[in-house]
Amino acid sequence: MRVSIETDGLAAPQKMGTGATSAAASVGTAVPAPAASVPTDALSVSSGAQFIAVAQAHLATIPDVRTDKVEAIRAQMDAEAYNPPADAVADGIVKAHSQGHAGA
């Protein structure tokens, strides 16, 4: 912080009651701010937020597609050995259709 007082021909700073000239009133002097009044930034993260950050980091390492399952089913389909239950297929179709129109 820099403090500069220009007098433009005005009278010199007046003396205080103690006989000393005020440091802030001196022409062209810089008055440093007290160290105790300098604000500092701080960040506090709750344990819940820390847990979420760790969980997100762990989830990022898990693939979205379980390729081992996909390859196993693909191999069964190629061998014409994949025969899922008809009820499970119907339930999957209904569930996918109802999720697609949930907002309508």
Buried (B, 14 or more C-beta within 10 A) or exposed (E): EEBEEEEEEEEEBEEEEEEEBEEEBBEEBEEEEEEEEEEEEEEEEEEEEEEEEEEEEEEEEEEEEEEEEEEEEEEEEEEEEEEEEEEEEEEEEEEEEEEEEEEE
